[in-house]
Amino acid sequence: MLTIAQNAKNASYLLASLPEQIKNAALAAVAENIKANQELILRENRKDLENSKDITKSLYDRLKLDEYKIDVIVKGIHDVINLEDPVNKILAATELDKELVLNKVSCPIGVIGVIFESRPDVVPQIAALAIKSANAVILKGGTEADNSNTVLVKVIHEALSRVVDFPANAVSLIKTRDDVKKMLEMSGYIDLIIPRGSNSLVKYIQENTKIPVLGHTEGICHIYIDEFADLEKAVKVTVDSKVQYPAACNAVETLLIHKNIAEKVLPRLLERFKQEEVTVKLENADWHTEYSDKIIAIKVVEDINEAINHINHYGSHHTDCIITEDTANMDLFMNLVDSAGVYCNASTRFADGFRYGFGAEVGISTNKTHARGPVGLEGLTIYKYRLYGSGQTVAEYSGKHAREFTHKKLIN
């Protein structure tokens, strides 16, 4: 583990200096090699599926790869190629004085450890984002996807080894819990940990490392149907948010309905939920529960303020939505709900890096520092200050006859 971390750190320094064309060439090679090895990848994935027959249907669906998912993976990598290079962008520039210019420039974070469960398609997604953002990445997947993860990393390594000047050890895979325990202790080599998985996994990571952690512990998402909602929109958006992919962290778990519209909208919703085999919990639900299944809790509220207070108290600050045609209520909800994603008249399932146009995502963050919401390329960069001078010293700007700073904004 120490060797892996050291090698990743060394690779991160080389990655930071790579021009965009080499990074894009690396991504193109990875996409091509994944498609060329599709049958091998699916064969290894079938081994994982055979070994995981006792898991829930939602976990099985996450674990399973097929030709369609491979095509989605390949398309996602090409989408990342087409994104603007997030590194070495001048974010701001200030002339401190004549021939003394301070630039704020985007740069990679360095080495990122990503710990995830079940979904082997996470491997190429995160590898692609790491390559484009010039970060080295250490991956740890769940044991249930061991064969899939191993072959995907092997295919990625083969592709990267054929790209001139691309550093070795930019993408690494670890497999054991002991490796994870050691990785969490390596704050000298690893700059950020991103856990993707269950509430218990994320909490364990947060409580057992000094390395900054980016992620969310739960996806308790809400929809509030306002008294001024359009009934068709309310039913359509709510059903999609629950049914389209119930296991996703951005699926709605709690539905709040204004008392003045409840008699109109509830029968229609209950009929649709019955058709979709969704279990409904009315009033006596545990509002802290993330079901990750075809289950939804429903509560009738007195007004929009009760809805907002409920969301801020019980929610996980992930993604929450209001259905309304009233502009004042829309603005109130958008301003007061304290979540990474706050929506109006749109499915909570839109909370996704691909749908946001990020190409892909490494995860969704409910943090309030550095990055929030779906984390794509920009969330994998930080910045540094570059000062360009012509021999100036601080002494010249100190004392009775000090020179004056101009502090002229060149780029805001």
DRENDO-1510 file (C-alpha; in Angstrom, 1 decimal, always signed):
<recs>
REC; n; res; u; v; w
REC; 1; MET; +0.0; +0.0; +0.0 .
REC; 2; LEU; +2.9; +2.4; +0.8 .
REC; 3; THR; +4.5; +1.6; -2.6 .
REC; 4; ILE; +1.1; +2.2; -4.4 .
REC; 5; ALA; +0.7; +5.5; -2.6 .
REC; 6; GLN; +4.2; +6.7; -3.3 .
REC; 7; ASN; +4.0; +5.7; -6.9 .
REC; 8; ALA; +0.7; +7.5; -7.2 .
REC; 9; LYS; +2.2; +10.7; -5.7 .
REC; 10; ASN; +5.1; +10.6; -8.1 .
REC; 11; ALA; +2.7; +10.1; -11.0 .
REC; 12; SER; +0.6; +13.1; -9.8 .
REC; 13; TYR; +3.5; +15.4; -10.3 .
REC; 14; LEU; +4.0; +14.3; -13.8 .
REC; 15; LEU; +0.3; +14.4; -14.6 .
REC; 16; ALA; +0.1; +18.0; -13.6 .
REC; 17; SER; +2.5; +19.0; -16.4 .
REC; 18; LEU; +0.8; +17.1; -19.2 .
REC; 19; PRO; -0.7; +19.0; -22.1 .
REC; 20; GLU; -4.3; +18.5; -23.0 .
REC; 21; GLN; -3.6; +16.6; -26.2 .
REC; 22; ILE; -1.7; +13.8; -24.3 .
REC; 23; LYS; -4.5; +13.5; -21.7 .
REC; 24; ASN; -7.1; +13.3; -24.5 .
REC; 25; ALA; -5.0; +10.7; -26.3 .
REC; 26; ALA; -4.9; +8.7; -23.2 .
REC; 27; LEU; -8.7; +8.9; -22.8 .
REC; 28; ALA; -9.3; +7.9; -26.4 .
REC; 29; ALA; -7.0; +4.9; -26.0 .
REC; 30; VAL; -8.9; +3.8; -22.8 .
REC; 31; ALA; -12.3; +4.1; -24.6 .
REC; 32; GLU; -11.0; +2.1; -27.6 .
REC; 33; ASN; -9.5; -0.6; -25.4 .
REC; 34; ILE; -12.6; -1.0; -23.3 .
REC; 35; LYS; -14.8; -1.5; -26.4 .
REC; 36; ALA; -12.2; -3.9; -27.9 .
REC; 37; ASN; -12.2; -6.0; -24.7 .
REC; 38; GLN; -16.0; -5.9; -24.2 .
REC; 39; GLU; -16.4; -9.7; -24.2 .
REC; 40; LEU; -13.6; -10.2; -21.7 .
REC; 41; ILE; -15.1; -7.5; -19.4 .
REC; 42; LEU; -18.6; -9.0; -19.6 .
REC; 43; ARG; -17.2; -12.5; -19.0 .
REC; 44; GLU; -15.5; -11.4; -15.8 .
REC; 45; ASN; -18.6; -9.5; -14.8 .
REC; 46; ARG; -20.7; -12.7; -15.1 .
REC; 47; LYS; -18.4; -14.3; -12.6 .
REC; 48; ASP; -19.2; -11.6; -10.1 .
REC; 49; LEU; -22.9; -12.0; -10.8 .
REC; 50; GLU; -22.7; -15.8; -10.3 .
REC; 51; ASN; -21.0; -15.2; -6.9 .
REC; 52; SER; -23.6; -12.6; -5.8 .
REC; 53; LYS; -26.9; -14.3; -6.3 .
REC; 54; ASP; -28.0; -13.6; -2.7 .
REC; 55; ILE; -27.8; -9.8; -3.0 .
REC; 56; THR; -30.8; -7.5; -3.5 .
REC; 57; LYS; -32.2; -6.8; -6.9 .
REC; 58; SER; -31.0; -3.1; -6.7 .
REC; 59; LEU; -27.5; -4.2; -5.9 .
REC; 60; TYR; -27.5; -6.8; -8.6 .
REC; 61; ASP; -28.6; -4.2; -11.1 .
REC; 62; ARG; -25.7; -1.9; -10.1 .
REC; 63; LEU; -23.3; -4.8; -10.3 .
REC; 64; LYS; -24.4; -6.0; -13.8 .
REC; 65; LEU; -22.6; -4.9; -16.9 .
REC; 66; ASP; -24.0; -5.4; -20.4 .
REC; 67; GLU; -23.3; -4.2; -24.0 .
REC; 68; TYR; -25.5; -1.1; -23.4 .
REC; 69; LYS; -23.6; -0.1; -20.2 .
REC; 70; ILE; -20.3; -0.6; -22.0 .
REC; 71; ASP; -21.5; +1.7; -24.8 .
REC; 72; VAL; -22.5; +4.3; -22.1 .
REC; 73; ILE; -19.1; +4.0; -20.5 .
REC; 74; VAL; -17.3; +4.5; -23.8 .
REC; 75; LYS; -19.6; +7.5; -24.7 .
REC; 76; GLY; -18.9; +9.0; -21.3 .
REC; 77; ILE; -15.2; +8.9; -21.8 .
REC; 78; HIS; -15.6; +10.6; -25.2 .
REC; 79; ASP; -17.8; +13.2; -23.5 .
REC; 80; VAL; -14.9; +13.9; -21.1 .
REC; 81; ILE; -12.5; +14.3; -24.0 .
REC; 82; ASN; -14.7; +17.0; -25.4 .
REC; 83; LEU; -14.8; +18.9; -22.1 .
REC; 84; GLU; -12.6; +21.9; -21.6 .
REC; 85; ASP; -9.3; +21.2; -19.9 .
REC; 86; PRO; -9.9; +22.3; -16.3 .
REC; 87; VAL; -6.2; +22.6; -15.4 .
REC; 88; ASN; -3.9; +25.6; -15.8 .
REC; 89; LYS; -6.8; +28.0; -16.4 .
REC; 90; ILE; -6.3; +31.6; -15.2 .
REC; 91; LEU; -9.2; +32.1; -12.8 .
REC; 92; ALA; -8.2; +35.7; -11.8 .
REC; 93; ALA; -5.3; +38.0; -12.4 .
REC; 94; THR; -4.2; +41.1; -10.4 .
REC; 95; GLU; -1.5; +43.6; -11.2 .
REC; 96; LEU; +0.0; +44.3; -7.7 .
REC; 97; ASP; +2.3; +46.8; -9.3 .
REC; 98; LYS; +4.0; +47.4; -12.6 .
REC; 99; GLU; +5.7; +44.1; -13.7 .
REC; 100; LEU; +4.4; +42.4; -10.6 .
REC; 101; VAL; +1.4; +40.2; -11.6 .
REC; 102; LEU; -0.5; +37.7; -9.4 .
REC; 103; ASN; -2.4; +34.9; -11.2 .
REC; 104; LYS; -4.9; +32.5; -9.6 .
REC; 105; VAL; -4.5; +29.3; -11.6 .
REC; 106; SER; -6.5; +26.0; -11.5 .
REC; 107; CYS; -4.4; +22.9; -10.7 .
REC; 108; PRO; -5.0; +19.2; -9.9 .
REC; 109; ILE; -5.7; +18.2; -6.3 .
REC; 110; GLY; -3.0; +15.5; -6.5 .
REC; 111; VAL; -3.8; +11.9; -5.4 .
REC; 112; ILE; -7.4; +10.9; -4.9 .
REC; 113; GLY; -8.6; +7.7; -3.2 .
REC; 114; VAL; -12.0; +6.6; -4.2 .
REC; 115; ILE; -13.8; +3.8; -2.3 .
REC; 116; PHE; -17.0; +2.5; -3.8 .
REC; 117; GLU; -19.5; -0.4; -3.7 .
REC; 118; SER; -21.1; -2.6; -6.3 .
REC; 119; ARG; -20.8; -0.6; -9.5 .
REC; 120; PRO; -17.9; -1.6; -11.7 .
REC; 121; ASP; -18.8; +1.1; -14.2 .
REC; 122; VAL; -17.5; +3.6; -11.6 .
REC; 123; VAL; -13.9; +2.4; -12.5 .
REC; 124; PRO; -13.7; +3.9; -16.0 .
REC; 125; GLN; -15.9; +6.9; -15.1 .
REC; 126; ILE; -13.5; +8.0; -12.3 .
REC; 127; ALA; -10.4; +7.0; -14.2 .
REC; 128; ALA; -11.5; +9.3; -17.1 .
REC; 129; LEU; -12.2; +12.2; -14.8 .
REC; 130; ALA; -8.9; +11.7; -13.0 .
REC; 131; ILE; -6.9; +11.6; -16.3 .
REC; 132; LYS; -8.6; +14.7; -17.7 .
REC; 133; SER; -8.1; +16.7; -14.4 .
REC; 134; ALA; -4.5; +15.4; -14.1 .
REC; 135; ASN; -5.0; +13.6; -10.8 .
REC; 136; ALA; -3.6; +10.2; -9.8 .
REC; 137; VAL; -6.4; +7.9; -8.5 .
REC; 138; ILE; -6.4; +4.9; -6.2 .
REC; 139; LEU; -9.5; +2.8; -6.5 .
REC; 140; LYS; -11.1; +0.4; -4.0 .
REC; 141; GLY; -14.3; -1.4; -5.1 .
REC; 142; GLY; -16.5; -3.8; -3.3 .
REC; 143; THR; -15.5; -7.5; -3.2 .
REC; 144; GLU; -18.7; -8.4; -5.0 .
REC; 145; ALA; -17.2; -6.7; -8.1 .
REC; 146; ASP; -13.7; -7.9; -7.8 .
REC; 147; ASN; -13.4; -9.6; -11.1 .
REC; 148; SER; -15.0; -6.8; -13.0 .
REC; 149; ASN; -12.9; -4.1; -11.3 .
REC; 150; THR; -9.7; -6.0; -11.9 .
REC; 151; VAL; -10.2; -6.6; -15.6 .
REC; 152; LEU; -11.3; -2.9; -16.1 .
REC; 153; VAL; -8.2; -1.6; -14.5 .
REC; 154; LYS; -6.1; -4.1; -16.5 .
REC; 155; VAL; -7.7; -2.8; -19.7 .
REC; 156; ILE; -7.1; +0.8; -18.7 .
REC; 157; HIS; -3.4; +0.1; -17.8 .
REC; 158; GLU; -2.9; -1.6; -21.2 .
REC; 159; ALA; -4.3; +1.5; -23.0 .
REC; 160; LEU; -2.3; +4.0; -21.0 .
REC; 161; SER; +0.9; +2.1; -21.4 .
REC; 162; ARG; +0.7; +2.7; -25.2 .
REC; 163; VAL; +0.4; +6.5; -24.8 .
REC; 164; VAL; +3.8; +8.3; -25.1 .
REC; 165; ASP; +4.7; +10.4; -22.1 .
REC; 166; PHE; +1.8; +9.3; -20.0 .
REC; 167; PRO; +3.1; +8.3; -16.5 .
REC; 168; ALA; +2.7; +4.9; -15.1 .
REC; 169; ASN; +0.8; +4.4; -11.8 .
REC; 170; ALA; -1.7; +7.1; -12.6 .
REC; 171; VAL; -4.6; +4.6; -12.0 .
REC; 172; SER; -4.2; +2.0; -9.2 .
REC; 173; LEU; -6.5; -0.6; -7.7 .
REC; 174; ILE; -6.5; -1.9; -4.1 .
REC; 175; LYS; -8.6; -4.8; -2.9 .
REC; 176; THR; -8.5; -5.5; +0.8 .
REC; 177; ARG; -9.9; -3.9; +3.9 .
REC; 178; ASP; -6.4; -3.7; +5.3 .
REC; 179; ASP; -5.4; -1.7; +2.2 .
REC; 180; VAL; -8.2; +0.7; +2.9 .
REC; 181; LYS; -7.2; +1.0; +6.6 .
REC; 182; LYS; -3.6; +1.8; +5.6 .
REC; 183; MET; -4.7; +4.2; +2.9 .
REC; 184; LEU; -6.8; +6.2; +5.3 .
REC; 185; GLU; -3.6; +6.8; +7.4 .
REC; 186; MET; -1.5; +8.1; +4.4 .
REC; 187; SER; -2.2; +11.8; +4.6 .
REC; 188; GLY; +1.3; +12.5; +3.4 .
REC; 189; TYR; +0.6; +10.9; +0.0 .
REC; 190; ILE; -3.2; +11.1; -0.5 .
REC; 191; ASP; -4.9; +14.5; -0.8 .
REC; 192; LEU; -8.6; +13.6; -0.9 .
REC; 193; ILE; -10.8; +10.6; -0.2 .
REC; 194; ILE; -14.1; +10.1; -2.0 .
REC; 195; PRO; -16.4; +7.4; -0.6 .
REC; 196; ARG; -19.3; +6.2; -2.8 .
REC; 197; GLY; -21.7; +3.8; -1.2 .
REC; 198; SER; -23.8; +3.2; +1.9 .
REC; 199; ASN; -24.3; +5.5; +4.8 .
REC; 200; SER; -22.2; +3.2; +7.0 .
REC; 201; LEU; -19.3; +3.2; +4.5 .
REC; 202; VAL; -19.2; +7.0; +4.3 .
REC; 203; LYS; -19.4; +7.4; +8.1 .
REC; 204; TYR; -16.6; +4.9; +8.6 .
REC; 205; ILE; -14.3; +6.7; +6.2 .
REC; 206; GLN; -15.1; +10.1; +7.8 .
REC; 207; GLU; -14.4; +8.8; +11.3 .
REC; 208; ASN; -11.2; +7.0; +10.5 .
REC; 209; THR; -9.0; +9.4; +8.5 .
REC; 210; LYS; -7.4; +12.8; +8.8 .
REC; 211; ILE; -7.5; +13.1; +5.0 .
REC; 212; PRO; -10.3; +15.5; +3.7 .
REC; 213; VAL; -13.4; +13.5; +2.7 .
REC; 214; LEU; -15.8; +14.5; -0.1 .
REC; 215; GLY; -19.1; +12.8; -0.3 .
REC; 216; HIS; -22.6; +12.3; +1.2 .
REC; 217; THR; -23.7; +9.9; +3.8 .
REC; 218; GLU; -27.3; +9.6; +2.7 .
REC; 219; GLY; -29.7; +10.6; -0.1 .
REC; 220; ILE; -32.9; +11.5; +1.7 .
REC; 221; CYS; -34.4; +13.6; -1.1 .
REC; 222; HIS; -37.8; +15.3; -0.9 .
REC; 223; ILE; -40.5; +16.7; -3.2 .
REC; 224; TYR; -42.9; +19.3; -1.9 .
REC; 225; ILE; -46.2; +19.6; -3.9 .
REC; 226; ASP; -47.2; +23.2; -3.3 .
REC; 227; GLU; -50.9; +24.3; -3.2 .
REC; 228; PHE; -50.3; +26.1; -6.5 .
REC; 229; ALA; -48.9; +23.1; -8.2 .
REC; 230; ASP; -49.9; +21.8; -11.7 .
REC; 231; LEU; -51.4; +18.4; -11.0 .
REC; 232; GLU; -50.0; +16.8; -14.2 .
REC; 233; LYS; -46.5; +18.0; -13.4 .
REC; 234; ALA; -46.8; +16.9; -9.8 .
REC; 235; VAL; -47.7; +13.3; -10.7 .
REC; 236; LYS; -45.2; +13.1; -13.6 .
REC; 237; VAL; -42.2; +14.5; -11.7 .
REC; 238; THR; -42.9; +12.6; -8.5 .
REC; 239; VAL; -43.4; +9.2; -10.2 .
REC; 240; ASP; -40.2; +9.7; -12.2 .
REC; 241; SER; -38.2; +10.7; -9.1 .
REC; 242; LYS; -39.2; +7.5; -7.3 .
REC; 243; VAL; -39.6; +4.9; -10.0 .
REC; 244; GLN; -37.0; +5.7; -12.7 .
REC; 245; TYR; -34.2; +4.2; -10.6 .
REC; 246; PRO; -35.3; +3.7; -7.0 .
REC; 247; ALA; -31.8; +2.6; -5.8 .
REC; 248; ALA; -30.1; +5.9; -6.8 .
REC; 249; CYS; -29.1; +8.3; -4.1 .
REC; 250; ASN; -31.1; +11.1; -5.9 .
REC; 251; ALA; -34.4; +9.2; -5.9 .
REC; 252; VAL; -37.1; +10.8; -3.9 .
REC; 253; GLU; -37.8; +9.2; -0.5 .
REC; 254; THR; -40.3; +11.6; +1.1 .
REC; 255; LEU; -43.2; +13.4; -0.5 .
REC; 256; LEU; -44.6; +16.5; +1.2 .
REC; 257; ILE; -48.1; +17.7; +0.1 .
REC; 258; HIS; -49.8; +21.0; +0.9 .
REC; 259; LYS; -53.1; +20.3; +2.7 .
REC; 260; ASN; -55.1; +22.4; +0.2 .
REC; 261; ILE; -54.1; +20.2; -2.7 .
REC; 262; ALA; -53.9; +16.8; -1.0 .
REC; 263; GLU; -57.4; +15.7; -1.8 .
REC; 264; LYS; -56.8; +16.4; -5.5 .
REC; 265; VAL; -53.4; +15.0; -6.0 .
REC; 266; LEU; -53.2; +12.1; -3.5 .
REC; 267; PRO; -55.7; +9.7; -5.2 .
REC; 268; ARG; -53.9; +10.2; -8.6 .
REC; 269; LEU; -50.5; +9.6; -7.0 .
REC; 270; LEU; -51.7; +6.5; -5.0 .
REC; 271; GLU; -53.1; +5.0; -8.2 .
REC; 272; ARG; -49.8; +5.5; -10.1 .
REC; 273; PHE; -47.8; +4.2; -7.2 .
REC; 274; LYS; -50.0; +1.1; -7.1 .
REC; 275; GLN; -49.4; +0.6; -10.9 .
REC; 276; GLU; -45.7; +0.9; -10.3 .
REC; 277; GLU; -45.7; -1.4; -7.2 .
REC; 278; VAL; -44.5; +1.4; -4.9 .
REC; 279; THR; -45.2; +0.9; -1.2 .
REC; 280; VAL; -46.5; +4.0; +0.4 .
REC; 281; LYS; -45.9; +5.0; +4.0 .
REC; 282; LEU; -48.4; +7.6; +5.3 .
REC; 283; GLU; -47.7; +9.9; +8.3 .
REC; 284; ASN; -46.2; +7.2; +10.5 .
REC; 285; ALA; -43.0; +7.0; +8.5 .
REC; 286; ASP; -39.4; +7.4; +9.8 .
REC; 287; TRP; -38.5; +10.6; +8.1 .
REC; 288; HIS; -34.8; +9.8; +8.5 .
REC; 289; THR; -35.0; +6.7; +6.3 .
REC; 290; GLU; -33.3; +6.3; +2.9 .
REC; 291; TYR; -35.3; +3.5; +1.3 .
REC; 292; SER; -33.3; +3.0; -1.9 .
REC; 293; ASP; -36.3; +0.9; -3.1 .
REC; 294; LYS; -39.8; +1.3; -4.4 .
REC; 295; ILE; -41.0; +2.8; -1.1 .
REC; 296; ILE; -42.0; +6.4; -0.5 .
REC; 297; ALA; -43.1; +8.3; +2.7 .
REC; 298; ILE; -45.9; +10.9; +2.3 .
REC; 299; LYS; -46.8; +13.7; +4.7 .
REC; 300; VAL; -49.5; +16.4; +4.4 .
REC; 301; VAL; -48.2; +19.7; +5.6 .
REC; 302; GLU; -49.9; +23.0; +6.6 .
REC; 303; ASP; -47.9; +25.3; +4.4 .
REC; 304; ILE; -44.7; +25.8; +2.5 .
REC; 305; ASN; -42.8; +26.9; +5.7 .
REC; 306; GLU; -43.6; +23.5; +7.3 .
REC; 307; ALA; -42.3; +21.8; +4.2 .
REC; 308; ILE; -39.0; +23.8; +4.2 .
REC; 309; ASN; -38.5; +23.2; +7.9 .
REC; 310; HIS; -39.1; +19.5; +7.5 .
REC; 311; ILE; -36.6; +19.2; +4.6 .
REC; 312; ASN; -33.9; +21.1; +6.4 .
REC; 313; HIS; -34.4; +19.0; +9.6 .
REC; 314; TYR; -34.8; +15.5; +8.2 .
REC; 315; GLY; -33.1; +15.8; +4.8 .
REC; 316; SER; -29.5; +15.0; +3.9 .
REC; 317; HIS; -28.9; +18.2; +2.0 .
REC; 318; HIS; -28.7; +16.2; -1.3 .
REC; 319; THR; -31.5; +17.2; -3.7 .
REC; 320; ASP; -35.0; +18.6; -3.0 .
REC; 321; CYS; -37.7; +19.8; -5.3 .
REC; 322; ILE; -40.8; +22.0; -5.2 .
REC; 323; ILE; -43.7; +21.6; -7.6 .
REC; 324; THR; -45.4; +24.9; -8.0 .
REC; 325; GLU; -46.6; +27.6; -10.5 .
REC; 326; ASP; -46.2; +30.3; -7.9 .
REC; 327; THR; -43.1; +32.4; -8.4 .
REC; 328; ALA; -42.9; +33.7; -4.9 .
REC; 329; ASN; -43.1; +30.2; -3.4 .
REC; 330; MET; -40.6; +28.9; -5.9 .
REC; 331; ASP; -38.1; +31.7; -4.8 .
REC; 332; LEU; -38.8; +31.1; -1.1 .
REC; 333; PHE; -38.1; +27.4; -1.5 .
REC; 334; MET; -35.1; +27.8; -3.7 .
REC; 335; ASN; -33.5; +30.3; -1.2 .
REC; 336; LEU; -34.3; +28.6; +2.1 .
REC; 337; VAL; -33.8; +24.9; +1.4 .
REC; 338; ASP; -30.2; +24.1; +2.3 .
REC; 339; SER; -29.3; +21.4; -0.2 .
REC; 340; ALA; -26.7; +20.9; -2.8 .
REC; 341; GLY; -29.5; +20.7; -5.5 .
REC; 342; VAL; -32.7; +22.6; -5.2 .
REC; 343; TYR; -35.2; +22.1; -8.0 .
REC; 344; CYS; -38.5; +23.5; -9.3 .
REC; 345; ASN; -40.8; +21.3; -11.4 .
REC; 346; ALA; -38.1; +18.8; -12.3 .
REC; 347; SER; -37.2; +15.2; -11.2 .
REC; 348; THR; -34.7; +14.8; -8.5 .
REC; 349; ARG; -33.0; +12.2; -10.7 .
REC; 350; PHE; -31.4; +15.1; -12.7 .
REC; 351; ALA; -28.8; +15.4; -9.9 .
REC; 352; ASP; -26.1; +13.7; -11.9 .
REC; 353; GLY; -22.8; +14.7; -13.3 .
REC; 354; PHE; -23.5; +13.4; -16.8 .
REC; 355; ARG; -26.9; +15.1; -16.9 .
REC; 356; TYR; -25.3; +18.3; -15.7 .
REC; 357; GLY; -22.9; +18.2; -18.6 .
REC; 358; PHE; -19.9; +17.3; -16.5 .
REC; 359; GLY; -19.2; +14.2; -18.7 .
REC; 360; ALA; -19.4; +12.0; -15.6 .
REC; 361; GLU; -19.0; +12.4; -11.8 .
REC; 362; VAL; -16.8; +11.0; -9.1 .
REC; 363; GLY; -19.7; +11.3; -6.7 .
REC; 364; ILE; -22.2; +13.8; -5.2 .
REC; 365; SER; -21.1; +16.0; -2.3 .
REC; 366; THR; -23.2; +17.5; +0.4 .
REC; 367; ASN; -20.2; +19.3; +1.8 .
REC; 368; LYS; -20.2; +23.1; +2.0 .
REC; 369; THR; -16.5; +23.5; +1.2 .
REC; 370; HIS; -14.6; +23.0; -2.0 .
REC; 371; ALA; -17.2; +21.2; -4.1 .
REC; 372; ARG; -21.0; +20.6; -3.7 .
REC; 373; GLY; -23.5; +18.6; -5.7 .
REC; 374; PRO; -22.3; +16.3; -8.5 .
REC; 375; VAL; -18.5; +16.5; -8.6 .
REC; 376; GLY; -17.1; +16.5; -12.1 .
REC; 377; LEU; -13.8; +17.9; -13.5 .
REC; 378; GLU; -13.9; +21.3; -11.7 .
REC; 379; GLY; -14.5; +19.6; -8.4 .
REC; 380; LEU; -11.3; +17.6; -8.9 .
REC; 381; THR; -9.2; +20.8; -9.2 .
REC; 382; ILE; -8.1; +23.4; -6.7 .
REC; 383; TYR; -6.0; +26.4; -7.4 .
REC; 384; LYS; -2.6; +27.9; -6.7 .
REC; 385; TYR; -1.2; +31.5; -6.9 .
REC; 386; ARG; +1.5; +32.3; -9.3 .
REC; 387; LEU; +3.4; +35.6; -8.9 .
REC; 388; TYR; +5.4; +37.0; -11.8 .
REC; 389; GLY; +7.8; +39.7; -10.8 .
REC; 390; SER; +10.9; +41.6; -12.1 .
REC; 391; GLY; +13.1; +41.7; -9.0 .
REC; 392; GLN; +10.7; +43.3; -6.5 .
REC; 393; THR; +11.2; +43.0; -2.7 .
REC; 394; VAL; +8.8; +43.5; +0.1 .
REC; 395; ALA; +11.2; +46.1; +1.6 .
REC; 396; GLU; +10.3; +48.4; -1.3 .
REC; 397; TYR; +6.7; +48.4; -0.1 .
REC; 398; SER; +7.4; +49.0; +3.6 .
REC; 399; GLY; +8.3; +52.0; +5.7 .
REC; 400; LYS; +8.0; +55.8; +5.3 .
REC; 401; HIS; +8.8; +56.0; +1.5 .
REC; 402; ALA; +7.1; +52.7; +0.6 .
REC; 403; ARG; +5.9; +52.1; -3.0 .
REC; 404; GLU; +2.1; +51.8; -3.4 .
REC; 405; PHE; +0.4; +48.7; -4.7 .
REC; 406; THR; -1.8; +49.3; -7.7 .
REC; 407; HIS; -4.0; +46.2; -7.1 .
REC; 408; LYS; -5.4; +46.5; -10.6 .
REC; 409; LYS; -7.8; +43.7; -11.6 .
REC; 410; LEU; -6.7; +42.2; -15.0 .
REC; 411; ILE; -9.1; +39.2; -14.9 .
REC; 412; ASN; -11.9; +38.8; -12.4 .
</recs>
